[in-house]
Amino acid sequence: MKTVATIQSNYIPWKGYFDIINDADLFLFYDEAQYTTFDWRNRNKIYTSNGLSWLTLPCGKKRTRRIDEVKMNPNIKWQEDHFNKLHTAYNNAPFYNRYKSFLEHIYFEKNWEYLSDLNQYIIRFISSEFLGIKTTFGNSCDFESYGQKDEKMLSLLQSTGCTHYVSGPSAKGYMNEEVYNKNGIEIIWKDYSGYPEYKQLHKPFEHGISIVDLLFNTGSDAPYYIWGWRENNE
């Protein structure tokens, strides 16, 4: 049995993204896909004293680009702005200081030209260093695939030799599950319901925000609030 998941890279994504990564033996970034604006590729939400707030990377609005071709605008100094917003929002969180050096590393010690490089670095680092995820990472373009839509995804998965594919529930609207089953690949539809609440700095409780909120507020207990709680319910 080999389980694979593949998703476009997102900017400091929410906990559900890491939940899918943890379910897979191999996780592929699907950054050969077309870039979409006003989406999660270059932005995410954090929780501030004034409510939810966006952190948005300056990538322009051009649509005719693959995600791995998107460059950030060098004329906009976003690094200090994002660090300051995160610091202001979370410096009073119980575990903020544990992760502050990571923020400084991301925003002040490294230079980022491509959106995909930044997203993937953050996701890989958080997965392995903070959440203890053992999943192997790769890129979809490193494996052979052909065609469009279902045909391309099926051929990609066949190239990995997988038997199971983990997908978010939104894909039910366009994926032909029968075709995958006939080709020996079982689709596992991810269920994002049931995540337990944790103590946030503000109310009401918000699930759909960046993983940093969970890390800053729960520290090393973060994996419990993503997948560990299910073990107690089995």
N, C-alpha and C positions, 0 to 999 in steps of 0.2 A: 504493500500500500504506500503510495506517495501522494501527498496533498500539496497542491500548488494554488497560490493566489496571485493575482496581478491587478494593480491599480495604478492610475496616474499619480505621480508624486504631488503631494500637497504641502503647503507651508504650515509648519508646526501643527499638524492635524489633531483632530479630536481623538478621544480614547478608543472609539470604535474602530478607527483605522489600525491601531496597534492590536486590537483584539483579533482582527483578521490575520495580521502578520503572525501572531502567536499560534494561530490554528494551522499554519502551513509549514511544511517541511522546506519549501522553496517559495520565496516571495519575489516576484518580478515587478520592477517599476515599468509601467507602460508609457514611457515618455516619448515614444514615437507617435503617439496620438496627437491630433490637432489641438493646439492651445485654445482654451475657451476663456473669454473675459467674464468678469463679474462672477467668478467661480472660486473654488477652494485652492486652485493652483498657486495663486500668488497672494492669498490673504486668509486670515482667520480672525476669530473673535476672542477677546479676553473680557474678564469681568472687572469693572472699575467701580469706584464709589458713585459714579454717575450713570451706571448701568453698563450694558454691553457696548464694546467699542471695537472697531476694526483695526487690525494691523495689516496694511496693504503695501506690497512691494511694487516699485515703479517699473512696470514692464511694458507700458504702452497698450494700445487697443487693437493692434494689428492681429487679424485672425488667421491669416494664411501662413502660419508657422507651426511646426511641431513643438511640443513642449520643450524638448531638449535643444531647440534652436533659439529659445527666448532668452534675450539678454536684458539685464536690468539697466535702467537709464543711469549712466555714470555721472550725470549732472545733478542728480538728486541725492543728497546725503541722508539716506534712510536709516543707516545703521544706528547712529546716535539717537535718532527719533524713536526707533523701535525699542532700544534698550531703555530709554528714559520712560517710555510709556509702561513697559513691563515693570520697571523699578517702582514707579509711582503707584501702580495698581497692586503690587504684591509684596512690597518690602516689609509689610507687617504680617505677612503669612508665616506660619510657624516653621516652614522648611525653606523659605526663600534663600537664606544664606548658604544652604547646602548646594544650591544650583546656580548661585550668582556667578561663580567663576566660569561656568559653562556659557552663560549669556555673554560675559565679557569676551570669551574665546570666539564665539560666533560673530559678535558684532564689532569687535575691535582688533582682534588678532588675525583675522583672515579676510582676504579680499575675494569677493564673489562677482563673477562676470555673468555666469549662466544661472538662471532660475533653477533648473534641474539639479545642478551640482549642490546648491544650497539646500534645497528640499531633501535630497537624498542623504546628504551628510547629517542633517539634523535627525531625520527619521532613523537612520542606522545607529547613530550615537545613542539616542534616547532608548531605542530598543535593546541594545546590548548592554550599555553601561548603567542605565537607570531602572530598566524593567526586567533585566535578566533573560531576555528572549534569545533562544538558541537557533532561530530560523536562519537559513542561508539566504542571502540576498543576491539578486542579479538584475539584469536588464532584459526586457523582452527582445530587443534587437540583437541580442547575442544568440538567439535561437531562431531556427528557420520557421518562417510562416509565409502564407500566401493568401490572396483573395481579399475579400472585404467582410466586415462584420463577423457573423457567426463562423463563416468559413475560415477567416483569418485567425480568430481566437481558437477554434478547434485545432487547426494545424499547429498553432503555437503550443498548445497544451500537449498535443501528441509528440512534438519535438522534445518536450521535457520528460516524457515517459511517465506522466502522472496517471493516477487512477481516480483521483478525487480533485474537484475544483471548488474552492470556497469563493462565493460571490455575494456581494451586497444585495439586499432584497429589491432594490430599484431595478436591477437587471432582469427581473422576471417579466417585465413588459416587452422585452425585445429578444431575449435569448430563447432558442428552441431547445428545450431540455431533452426532448425525445432524440434529437440528432446526436447530442453528446452521449446519451445512454447507449445508443446503437453503436457508438464508436468506443465503448468501454470506459467512458468517463462519467462518474457520478457527480452531479452538482450538489453542493452543500450550501443551502441558502442561509446566510448569516442572520441571526435574530439579535437585534440591538435592544430588545426590550428587557426590562428587569434590572438594569444597572442600579445598584444601591446608591443612595445619596451619601455625601460626606459633608463635613462642615466647611462651607465656603465663607468668605469674608462678607458676602452680601446676600440678601434675599430678594426675590424668591430663588429657589435652587435652579441652576441651569446645567443641563447635560451637554448641550451642543456647542461647546467651546473648546479652545485649544487644550491639549494635554498638559500644558504648563500649569493650568489652574489646579489640576489634580496633583501634580508633582509638588507644587509649592504648598499645598494644603495638607497632603497626606504623607509625603516623603516616601520611605521605603515600603509603606503599605499600599502604594498605588496599584500594584498588580492585583491585589485583592479586589479592588473596585472596578477592575476591567474584566478579569476572568476568574479570579480566585473564589469569588462568592458562589459561583456555580458548583464548585466542588462540595461546598457545604450543603447545597440543595439537592445533591444527587442521592 
